[in-house]
């Protein structure tokens, strides 16, 4: 079973199955699926606890903290971010568009 996380401004969002209110019905994200953290390094333990298998982020630094996540996708990063954290590049897959990301996700089964 695939479990994917997406970073939205310091919040890890885990896919949801509930439609509890208008926001949740519109997005599919239930309140129990929001995981807040104050610093980027805190995302690693949250991802490990959730058993995430896939993660998408535009910050290479963040993906570097997620060593328990098998499939990490660097989505349209800024060149300065890549230059500053280039040591993490071998562990991630760069994707430049939504269609490319979808194809990469589908390819993992």
C-alpha distances in whole Angstrom, upper triangle without the diagonal:
4,7,10,13,17,20,23,26,25,22,19,17,13,12,14,15,18,22,24,27,28,26,23,23,24,21,18,18,20,22,19,17,20,20,24,25,29,28,26,25,24,21,20,20,18,15,15,15,13,10,10,9,11,14,17,21,24,25,25,26,23,21,23,22,18,19,15,13,13,13,16,18,22,23,26,28,31,33,35,31,30,34,33,30,30,29,26,25,24,21,20,20,23,22,25,24,22,22,21,18,17,17,16,13,13,14,11,9
4,6,10,13,17,19,23,22,19,16,14,11,10,13,14,18,21,23,26,26,24,21,22,22,19,17,17,18,20,18,15,18,18,21,23,26,25,23,23,22,18,17,18,16,13,14,15,11,9,8,6,7,10,13,17,20,22,21,23,20,17,20,19,16,16,14,11,10,10,13,14,18,19,22,24,27,30,31,28,27,30,30,27,27,26,23,22,22,18,17,17,19,19,22,21,18,19,18,15,14,15,13,10,10,12,9,8
4,7,10,14,16,19,18,16,12,11,8,8,11,13,16,19,21,23,24,22,19,20,20,17,15,14,15,17,15,12,14,14,18,19,22,22,20,20,18,15,14,15,13,10,11,12,8,7,5,5,6,9,12,15,18,20,20,21,17,16,18,17,14,15,12,10,11,10,12,14,17,18,21,22,26,28,29,26,25,29,28,25,26,25,22,22,22,18,17,17,19,19,22,21,18,19,19,15,15,16,15,11,13,15,12,12
4,7,10,13,16,16,13,10,8,7,7,11,13,16,19,21,23,23,20,18,19,19,15,14,13,15,16,15,12,13,13,16,17,20,20,17,18,17,13,13,15,12,9,12,13,9,9,6,6,4,5,8,11,15,16,17,18,15,13,16,15,12,14,12,9,10,9,10,11,14,14,18,19,22,25,26,23,22,26,25,23,23,23,19,19,20,16,14,15,16,16,18,17,15,17,16,12,12,15,13,10,12,14,12,13
4,7,10,13,12,10,6,6,5,7,11,14,17,19,20,22,22,19,17,19,18,14,14,12,14,15,14,10,10,10,13,14,17,16,14,15,14,10,11,13,10,8,11,12,9,10,6,8,6,5,7,9,13,14,15,16,12,11,14,13,11,13,12,9,12,10,10,10,13,13,17,17,20,23,24,20,21,24,23,21,22,22,18,19,20,16,14,15,16,16,18,17,15,18,17,13,14,17,15,12,15,17,15,16
4,6,10,10,8,6,5,7,9,12,16,18,19,20,21,21,17,16,18,17,13,13,12,14,15,15,11,10,11,12,13,16,15,13,15,14,11,13,15,12,10,14,15,12,13,10,11,9,6,5,7,10,11,13,14,11,11,14,14,12,15,15,12,14,12,10,10,11,11,14,14,17,21,21,18,19,22,22,19,21,22,18,18,20,17,14,15,15,14,16,15,13,16,16,12,13,16,15,13,16,18,17,18
4,6,6,6,5,7,9,12,15,18,20,21,22,22,22,18,17,20,18,15,16,13,15,15,16,12,10,10,10,11,13,12,10,13,12,9,12,14,12,11,14,16,14,15,12,14,11,8,7,6,8,9,12,12,9,10,13,13,12,15,16,13,16,14,12,11,11,11,13,13,16,19,19,16,17,20,19,18,20,21,17,18,20,18,15,16,16,15,17,16,15,18,18,15,16,19,18,16,20,21,20,22
4,6,5,7,7,11,13,15,19,19,20,21,20,19,16,16,18,17,13,15,12,15,14,16,13,10,10,10,11,12,13,12,15,14,12,15,17,14,14,18,18,16,18,16,17,15,11,10,8,10,11,14,15,12,13,17,16,15,19,19,17,20,18,15,14,14,12,14,14,16,20,20,17,19,22,21,20,22,23,20,21,23,21,18,19,18,17,18,17,16,19,20,16,18,21,20,19,22,24,23,25
4,6,8,10,14,16,18,22,22,23,23,22,21,18,18,21,19,16,18,15,17,16,17,15,12,11,10,10,10,11,10,14,13,12,15,17,15,15,19,20,18,21,18,20,18,14,12,10,10,11,14,14,11,14,17,16,16,20,21,19,22,20,17,16,15,14,15,15,16,19,18,16,18,21,20,19,22,23,20,21,24,22,20,21,19,19,19,19,19,22,22,19,21,24,23,22,25,27,26,28
4,7,10,13,16,18,22,22,23,23,23,23,19,19,22,21,18,19,16,17,15,16,14,10,9,7,6,7,7,7,11,10,8,12,14,12,13,16,17,16,18,16,19,17,13,13,11,12,11,14,13,10,13,15,13,14,18,18,17,20,19,17,17,16,16,17,16,17,20,20,16,19,21,19,18,21,22,20,21,24,21,19,21,20,21,21,22,21,24,24,21,23,26,24,22,26,27,26,28
4,6,10,13,14,18,19,20,19,20,20,16,16,19,18,15,15,12,13,12,12,10,7,6,5,6,9,10,10,12,10,8,12,13,10,11,15,15,13,16,14,17,15,12,12,11,13,13,16,15,12,14,16,15,14,18,18,16,20,19,16,17,17,16,19,18,20,23,23,19,21,24,22,21,24,24,21,23,25,22,20,21,21,21,22,22,20,24,24,20,21,25,23,21,24,26,24,26
4,6,10,12,16,17,19,19,20,20,17,15,18,18,14,14,11,12,12,11,8,6,5,7,8,11,12,10,12,10,7,10,11,8,8,12,12,10,13,11,13,12,9,10,10,13,13,15,15,11,12,15,13,12,15,15,13,16,15,14,14,15,15,18,18,20,23,23,20,21,24,23,21,23,23,20,21,23,20,18,19,20,19,21,21,19,22,22,18,19,22,20,18,21,23,21,22
4,6,9,12,14,15,16,17,17,14,12,15,15,11,10,8,9,10,10,6,5,6,9,11,14,15,14,16,14,11,13,14,10,10,13,13,10,13,11,13,12,10,11,12,15,16,18,18,14,15,18,16,14,18,17,14,17,16,15,15,16,16,19,19,22,25,26,22,23,27,26,24,25,26,22,23,25,21,19,20,20,20,21,20,18,21,21,17,17,21,19,17,20,22,20,21
4,6,10,12,14,15,17,18,15,13,15,15,12,10,8,9,10,9,5,7,8,11,14,17,18,17,18,15,12,14,14,10,9,12,12,8,10,8,11,11,10,12,13,17,18,20,20,16,16,19,17,15,17,16,13,16,15,15,16,18,18,21,22,25,28,28,25,25,29,28,25,27,27,23,24,25,21,20,20,21,20,22,21,19,21,21,17,17,20,19,16,18,20,18,19
4,7,10,12,14,16,16,14,11,13,13,10,7,6,8,11,10,7,9,11,15,17,21,21,20,21,19,16,17,18,14,13,15,15,11,12,10,12,11,11,13,15,19,20,22,23,19,18,22,20,18,20,18,15,17,16,16,17,19,18,22,23,26,29,30,27,27,31,30,28,29,29,26,26,27,23,21,21,22,21,22,21,18,19,20,17,15,19,18,14,16,19,17,17
4,6,9,10,13,14,12,9,10,11,9,5,5,6,9,8,6,9,12,16,19,22,24,23,24,21,18,20,20,16,15,18,16,13,15,13,15,15,15,16,19,22,24,25,26,22,22,25,24,21,23,21,19,21,20,20,20,23,22,25,26,29,32,33,30,31,34,34,31,33,33,29,29,30,27,25,25,26,24,26,24,20,22,23,20,18,22,21,18,19,22,20,20
4,7,10,12,14,13,9,10,12,10,6,7,7,11,10,9,13,16,19,22,26,27,26,27,25,22,23,23,19,18,20,19,15,17,16,18,18,18,20,22,25,27,29,30,26,25,28,27,24,26,24,22,23,22,23,23,26,25,28,30,33,36,37,34,34,38,37,35,36,36,32,33,33,30,28,27,28,27,28,26,22,24,25,22,20,23,23,19,20,23,22,20
4,6,9,11,11,7,7,10,10,6,7,6,9,10,10,13,16,19,23,26,28,27,29,26,23,25,25,21,21,23,21,17,19,19,21,21,21,22,24,27,29,31,31,28,28,31,29,26,29,27,24,26,25,26,26,28,27,30,31,34,38,38,35,36,40,39,37,38,39,35,35,36,33,31,30,31,29,30,28,25,26,28,25,23,26,26,23,23,27,25,24
4,6,8,8,5,4,8,8,6,8,7,10,12,12,14,18,20,24,27,29,29,31,28,26,28,27,23,23,26,24,21,23,22,24,23,23,24,25,28,30,32,33,29,30,33,31,29,32,30,27,29,28,28,28,29,28,30,32,35,38,39,36,37,41,40,38,40,41,37,37,38,35,33,32,32,30,31,29,25,27,29,26,24,27,28,25,25,29,28,26
4,7,8,6,6,10,10,9,9,7,9,11,12,14,17,20,23,26,29,29,31,28,26,28,27,23,24,26,24,21,24,23,26,25,25,25,27,29,31,33,34,30,31,34,32,30,33,31,29,31,30,30,30,31,30,32,34,36,40,40,37,39,42,41,39,41,42,38,39,40,37,34,34,35,33,34,31,28,30,32,29,27,30,31,27,28,32,30,29
4,6,5,6,8,10,10,10,9,10,13,14,15,18,20,24,26,29,29,31,29,27,29,29,25,26,28,26,24,26,25,28,27,26,26,27,29,31,34,34,31,32,35,33,31,34,33,31,33,31,31,30,32,30,32,33,36,39,40,37,39,42,41,40,42,42,39,39,41,38,35,35,35,33,33,31,28,30,32,29,28,31,32,29,30,33,32,31
4,5,5,6,8,10,10,11,12,15,16,16,20,21,25,27,29,30,32,30,27,30,30,26,27,30,28,25,28,26,28,27,26,25,26,28,30,33,34,30,31,35,33,32,35,33,31,33,31,31,30,31,29,30,32,34,38,38,36,38,41,40,39,41,42,39,39,41,38,35,34,34,32,32,29,26,28,30,28,26,30,31,28,29,33,32,31
4,5,5,6,8,8,9,10,13,13,13,16,18,21,23,26,26,28,26,24,27,27,23,24,27,25,23,25,23,26,24,23,22,23,24,26,29,30,27,28,31,30,28,32,30,28,30,28,27,27,27,25,27,28,30,34,35,32,34,37,36,35,37,38,35,35,37,34,32,31,31,29,29,26,23,26,28,25,24,28,28,26,27,30,30,30
4,5,5,5,5,5,8,11,10,11,15,17,21,23,25,25,27,25,23,25,25,21,21,24,23,20,22,21,23,22,21,21,22,24,26,29,29,26,27,30,28,27,30,28,26,28,26,26,25,27,25,27,29,31,34,35,32,34,37,36,35,37,38,34,34,36,33,30,30,30,28,28,26,23,25,27,24,23,26,27,24,25,28,27,27
4,6,5,8,8,11,14,13,15,18,21,24,27,29,28,31,28,26,28,28,24,24,27,26,22,24,23,25,23,23,22,24,26,29,31,32,29,29,32,31,29,32,30,28,29,28,27,27,28,26,28,30,33,36,37,35,36,39,39,37,39,40,36,36,38,35,32,31,31,29,29,26,23,25,27,24,23,26,27,24,25,28,28,27
4,6,8,10,13,16,14,15,19,20,24,26,28,27,30,28,25,28,28,25,24,27,26,23,25,23,25,23,22,21,22,24,27,29,30,27,28,31,30,28,32,30,27,29,27,26,25,26,24,26,28,30,33,35,32,34,37,37,35,37,38,35,34,36,33,30,29,29,26,26,23,20,22,25,22,21,24,25,23,24,27,27,26
4,5,8,11,13,12,12,16,17,21,23,25,24,26,24,22,24,25,21,21,24,23,20,22,19,21,19,18,17,19,21,23,26,27,24,24,28,27,25,28,27,24,25,23,23,22,23,21,23,24,27,31,32,29,30,34,33,32,33,35,31,31,33,30,27,26,26,23,24,21,18,20,22,19,18,22,22,20,21,25,24,24
4,6,10,11,10,11,15,17,21,24,25,24,26,24,21,23,24,20,19,22,21,18,19,18,19,18,18,18,19,22,24,27,28,24,24,28,26,24,27,25,23,24,22,22,22,23,22,24,26,29,32,33,31,32,35,35,33,34,35,31,31,33,29,27,26,26,24,25,22,19,21,23,20,18,22,22,19,20,24,23,22
4,7,8,6,8,11,14,17,20,22,21,23,21,18,20,21,17,17,20,18,15,17,16,18,17,16,16,18,20,22,25,25,22,22,25,24,22,25,23,21,23,21,21,21,22,21,24,25,28,31,32,29,30,33,32,31,32,33,29,30,31,28,26,26,26,24,25,23,20,22,24,20,19,23,23,20,21,24,23,23
4,5,5,7,11,13,17,20,22,22,24,21,19,21,21,17,17,20,18,15,18,17,20,19,18,19,21,23,25,27,27,23,24,27,25,23,26,24,22,25,24,23,24,25,24,27,28,30,34,34,31,32,36,35,33,35,35,32,32,34,30,28,28,29,27,29,27,24,26,27,24,23,26,26,23,24,27,26,25
4,5,6,9,11,15,18,20,21,22,19,18,20,19,16,17,19,17,15,18,18,21,20,19,20,21,24,25,27,26,23,24,27,24,23,26,24,23,26,25,24,25,26,25,28,28,31,34,34,31,32,36,34,32,35,35,31,33,34,31,29,30,30,29,30,28,26,28,29,26,25,29,28,25,27,30,28,28
4,6,8,11,14,18,20,20,21,18,16,18,17,13,15,17,14,12,15,15,19,19,18,20,21,24,25,27,26,22,23,25,23,21,24,22,21,23,23,23,24,26,26,29,29,31,34,34,31,32,36,34,32,34,34,30,32,33,29,28,29,30,29,31,29,26,29,29,26,25,28,27,24,26,29,26,26
4,6,10,13,17,18,18,19,16,14,16,15,12,12,15,13,10,13,12,16,15,15,16,17,21,21,23,23,19,20,22,20,18,21,19,18,20,20,20,20,22,22,25,25,28,31,31,28,29,32,31,29,31,31,27,28,29,26,24,25,26,25,27,25,23,25,26,22,22,25,24,20,23,25,23,23
4,6,10,13,15,15,17,14,12,15,14,11,12,15,13,11,15,14,17,16,15,15,16,19,19,21,21,17,18,21,19,17,21,19,18,21,20,19,20,21,21,23,24,26,29,29,26,27,30,29,27,29,29,26,27,29,25,24,25,25,25,26,25,23,25,26,22,22,26,24,22,24,27,25,25
4,7,10,12,12,14,10,9,12,11,8,10,12,11,10,13,13,16,16,14,15,15,18,18,20,19,15,16,19,16,15,18,17,16,20,19,18,19,20,21,23,23,25,28,27,24,26,29,26,25,27,27,24,25,27,24,22,24,25,25,26,26,24,27,27,23,24,27,25,22,25,27,25,26
4,7,9,11,12,9,9,12,12,9,11,14,13,13,16,15,19,18,16,16,15,18,17,19,18,14,16,18,16,15,19,19,18,22,21,20,20,21,21,23,22,24,27,26,23,25,27,25,23,26,26,24,26,27,24,23,25,25,25,27,26,25,28,28,24,26,29,27,25,28,30,27,29
4,6,7,9,6,7,10,10,9,11,14,13,14,17,16,19,18,16,16,15,17,16,17,15,12,15,16,13,14,17,17,17,21,21,19,20,20,21,23,21,22,25,24,20,23,25,22,21,24,24,21,24,26,23,22,24,24,25,27,27,26,29,28,25,27,29,27,25,29,30,28,30
4,7,9,7,9,12,13,12,14,17,17,17,20,19,22,21,18,18,16,17,15,17,15,13,16,17,14,16,19,20,20,23,23,21,22,21,22,23,21,22,24,22,19,22,24,21,20,23,24,22,24,26,24,23,25,25,26,27,28,27,31,30,27,29,32,29,28,31,33,31,32
4,6,6,7,10,12,12,13,16,16,17,19,18,21,20,17,17,15,16,13,14,11,10,13,13,11,13,16,18,18,21,21,19,20,19,20,21,19,20,22,20,17,19,21,18,16,20,20,18,21,23,21,20,23,23,24,26,27,26,30,29,26,28,30,28,27,30,31,29,31
4,5,6,8,10,11,12,14,15,16,18,16,18,17,14,14,11,12,10,11,8,6,9,10,8,10,13,15,15,18,18,15,16,15,17,18,16,17,19,17,14,16,18,15,13,17,17,15,17,20,17,17,19,19,21,22,24,24,27,25,22,25,27,24,23,27,28,26,28
4,5,6,8,10,11,12,14,15,16,16,18,17,14,15,14,15,12,12,9,7,10,9,6,8,11,13,14,17,18,15,17,17,19,21,18,19,21,19,16,17,19,16,14,17,16,14,17,19,16,17,20,20,22,24,26,26,29,27,24,26,28,25,24,28,28,26,28
4,5,6,7,9,10,11,13,15,14,17,17,14,16,15,17,14,15,12,9,12,12,8,10,12,13,14,18,18,16,18,18,20,22,20,22,24,22,19,20,22,19,17,20,20,17,20,22,19,19,22,22,24,26,27,26,29,28,25,27,29,26,24,28,29,26,28
4,6,5,6,9,10,11,12,11,14,13,11,12,11,14,12,13,11,8,9,10,7,7,10,11,11,15,15,13,15,15,17,20,18,20,22,21,18,19,21,19,17,19,19,16,18,20,16,16,19,19,21,23,24,23,26,24,21,23,25,22,21,24,25,22,25
4,5,5,6,9,10,11,10,12,12,11,13,13,15,14,13,11,8,9,9,5,5,7,8,9,12,13,12,15,16,18,21,19,21,23,22,18,19,21,19,16,18,17,14,17,18,14,15,18,19,21,24,25,24,26,25,21,23,25,22,20,24,24,21,23
4,5,5,6,9,10,10,13,14,13,16,16,19,17,17,15,12,12,12,9,8,10,9,11,14,16,15,18,19,21,24,23,25,27,26,22,23,25,23,20,22,20,18,20,21,18,18,21,23,24,27,28,27,29,28,24,26,28,25,23,26,26,23,25
4,5,5,6,9,9,12,13,12,14,15,18,17,17,16,12,13,14,10,9,12,10,11,15,16,15,17,19,20,23,22,25,27,26,23,23,26,24,21,23,22,19,21,22,19,19,21,23,24,26,26,25,27,26,23,24,26,23,21,24,25,22,23
4,6,5,6,5,9,9,9,12,13,16,15,15,15,11,11,12,9,7,9,7,7,11,12,11,14,16,18,21,21,23,25,25,21,22,25,23,20,22,21,17,19,19,16,15,18,20,21,23,24,22,24,23,19,21,23,20,17,21,21,18,20
4,5,5,6,9,11,11,15,16,19,18,18,17,14,13,13,10,8,9,6,7,11,13,13,16,18,21,24,23,26,28,28,24,24,26,25,21,23,21,18,20,20,16,17,19,22,23,26,27,25,27,26,22,23,25,22,19,22,22,19,20
4,5,8,11,13,14,17,18,22,21,21,20,16,16,17,13,11,12,10,11,14,16,16,19,21,23,27,26,29,31,30,27,27,30,28,25,26,25,22,24,24,20,20,23,25,26,29,29,27,29,28,24,25,27,24,21,24,25,21,22
4,5,9,11,12,15,17,20,20,20,20,16,15,17,15,12,13,10,10,13,14,15,18,20,21,25,25,28,30,30,26,27,30,28,25,26,25,22,23,24,20,19,21,23,24,27,26,24,26,25,22,22,24,21,18,21,22,19,19
4,6,9,11,15,17,21,20,20,20,17,15,16,14,11,12,8,8,10,12,13,16,19,21,25,25,28,30,30,26,26,29,28,24,25,24,21,22,21,18,18,19,22,23,26,26,24,25,24,20,21,22,20,17,19,20,16,17
4,6,7,11,13,17,17,17,17,14,12,14,13,9,11,8,6,8,9,10,13,16,17,21,21,24,27,27,23,23,26,25,22,23,22,18,19,19,15,15,16,18,19,22,22,20,22,20,17,17,19,16,13,16,17,14,15
4,7,11,14,17,18,17,18,15,12,14,14,10,10,8,5,5,6,8,11,15,16,20,21,24,26,27,23,22,26,25,22,22,21,17,18,17,13,13,14,16,17,20,20,19,20,18,15,15,16,13,11,13,14,10,12
4,7,10,14,15,14,16,13,10,13,13,10,11,10,6,6,5,6,8,11,13,16,17,21,23,24,21,20,23,23,20,20,20,16,16,16,12,11,11,13,13,17,17,15,16,15,11,12,13,11,8,11,12,9,11
4,7,10,11,11,13,10,8,11,11,8,11,10,7,9,6,5,6,9,10,14,14,18,20,21,17,17,20,20,17,18,18,14,14,15,12,10,10,12,12,15,15,14,16,15,11,12,14,12,10,14,15,12,15
4,7,9,10,12,10,8,12,13,11,13,14,10,11,9,6,5,6,7,10,11,14,17,18,15,15,19,18,16,17,18,14,14,15,13,10,10,10,9,12,12,11,14,12,9,11,13,11,10,14,15,14,16
4,5,7,9,7,7,11,12,11,14,15,12,14,11,8,6,5,6,9,8,11,14,15,12,12,16,15,14,15,16,13,13,15,13,10,11,10,10,12,12,12,15,14,11,14,16,14,14,17,18,17,20
4,6,9,8,9,12,13,13,16,18,16,17,14,11,8,5,5,6,5,8,11,12,9,10,13,13,12,13,16,13,12,16,14,11,11,9,10,10,11,12,16,14,12,15,17,16,16,19,20,20,23
4,5,5,7,9,11,12,14,17,15,17,15,11,10,7,8,9,6,8,10,10,7,8,11,10,9,11,13,11,11,14,13,11,12,11,12,13,15,16,19,17,15,18,20,18,18,22,22,22,25
4,5,5,6,9,10,12,15,14,15,13,9,9,6,9,10,7,9,10,10,7,6,9,9,6,8,9,7,8,11,10,8,10,10,12,14,16,17,20,18,16,19,20,17,18,22,22,21,24
4,6,5,7,9,12,15,14,16,15,12,12,10,12,14,11,12,12,11,8,8,10,8,6,9,9,8,10,13,12,11,13,13,16,17,20,21,23,21,19,22,24,21,21,25,25,23,26
4,5,5,7,10,13,12,14,13,10,11,10,12,14,11,13,15,14,10,11,14,12,10,12,12,10,12,14,12,11,13,14,15,17,19,19,22,20,18,20,22,19,19,23,23,21,24
4,5,5,8,10,9,11,10,6,8,8,11,13,11,14,15,15,12,11,14,13,10,11,11,8,9,11,8,7,10,11,13,16,18,18,20,18,15,18,20,16,16,20,20,18,21
4,6,7,10,10,12,12,9,11,10,14,16,14,15,16,15,12,11,13,12,8,10,9,6,9,10,8,9,12,13,16,19,21,21,24,21,19,21,22,19,19,23,22,20,23
4,6,9,9,12,13,11,13,13,16,18,16,18,19,18,14,15,17,14,11,13,12,9,12,13,11,11,15,16,19,21,23,23,26,23,20,23,24,21,20,24,24,21,24
4,6,6,9,10,8,11,12,15,18,17,19,20,20,16,16,19,17,14,15,14,10,13,13,10,10,13,15,17,20,22,21,23,21,18,20,22,18,17,21,21,18,20
4,5,7,10,9,13,14,17,20,19,21,22,22,18,17,20,18,15,15,13,10,12,12,9,10,14,16,19,22,24,24,25,23,20,22,23,19,18,21,21,18,20
4,6,9,10,14,16,19,22,21,24,25,25,21,21,23,22,18,19,17,14,15,15,11,12,15,18,20,23,25,24,25,23,20,21,22,19,17,20,20,16,18
4,6,7,10,13,16,19,19,22,23,24,20,19,22,21,18,18,17,13,14,14,10,10,12,15,17,20,21,20,22,19,16,18,18,15,14,16,16,13,15
4,6,10,13,16,19,19,23,24,25,21,20,23,22,19,18,17,13,14,12,9,9,11,14,16,19,20,20,20,18,15,16,17,13,12,15,14,10,13
4,7,10,13,16,17,20,21,23,19,18,21,21,18,17,17,13,12,12,8,7,8,11,12,16,17,16,17,14,11,13,13,10,9,12,11,8,12
4,7,10,13,13,16,18,19,16,14,18,18,14,14,14,10,10,10,7,5,6,9,10,14,15,15,16,14,11,13,14,10,10,14,13,11,15
4,6,9,10,14,15,17,14,13,16,17,14,14,15,11,10,11,9,6,5,6,7,10,11,11,13,10,8,11,12,9,9,13,13,12,15
4,7,6,10,12,13,11,9,13,14,12,12,13,10,9,11,10,6,6,5,6,8,10,12,14,11,9,13,14,11,12,16,16,16,19
4,6,9,12,14,12,11,15,16,14,14,17,14,12,15,14,10,9,6,5,6,7,9,11,10,8,11,13,11,12,16,16,17,20
4,7,9,12,11,10,14,15,15,14,17,15,13,16,16,12,11,7,6,5,7,10,12,11,10,14,15,14,16,19,19,20,23
4,6,8,7,7,10,11,11,12,15,13,11,15,15,12,11,8,9,8,11,13,16,14,13,17,18,17,18,21,21,22,25
4,6,5,7,9,10,11,12,15,14,13,17,17,15,15,11,12,11,14,16,19,17,17,20,22,20,22,25,25,25,29
4,5,5,6,9,10,10,14,14,12,16,17,15,15,12,13,12,16,19,21,19,19,22,23,21,23,27,26,27,30
4,5,5,6,9,10,13,14,13,17,18,17,17,15,16,16,19,21,24,22,21,25,26,24,26,29,29,29,32
4,5,5,6,8,11,11,11,15,15,14,15,13,15,15,18,20,23,20,19,23,24,22,23,27,27,26,29
4,5,5,5,9,9,8,12,13,11,12,10,13,13,17,19,21,19,18,22,22,20,22,25,24,24,28
4,6,5,9,10,10,13,15,14,15,14,16,17,20,23,25,22,22,25,26,23,25,29,28,27,31
4,6,8,10,11,14,15,15,17,15,18,19,22,24,27,24,23,27,28,25,26,30,29,28,32
4,5,6,8,11,12,12,14,13,16,18,21,23,25,22,21,25,25,22,23,27,26,25,29
4,5,5,8,10,10,12,12,15,17,20,23,24,21,20,24,24,21,23,26,25,24,28
4,6,7,9,10,13,14,17,19,23,25,26,23,22,25,25,22,23,26,25,24,27
4,6,6,7,10,11,15,17,20,22,23,20,19,22,22,19,20,23,22,20,24
4,5,5,8,8,12,15,18,20,21,18,16,20,20,16,18,21,20,19,23
4,6,8,10,14,17,20,21,22,18,17,20,20,16,18,21,19,17,21
4,7,10,13,17,19,20,21,18,16,19,18,15,16,19,17,15,19
4,6,10,13,15,16,17,14,12,15,15,12,13,16,15,14,17
4,6,10,12,13,14,11,9,13,12,9,11,14,12,12,16
4,7,10,12,13,9,9,12,12,10,12,15,14,15,18
4,6,8,9,6,6,10,10,8,11,13,13,14,18
4,7,9,7,8,11,12,11,13,16,16,18,20
4,6,5,6,9,10,11,12,14,15,17,20
4,5,5,6,9,10,10,12,14,16,18
4,5,5,6,9,10,11,12,15,16
4,6,5,6,9,10,11,13,15
4,5,5,6,9,10,11,13
4,5,5,6,9,10,12
4,5,5,6,9,10
4,5,5,7,10
4,5,5,7
4,5,6
4,5
4
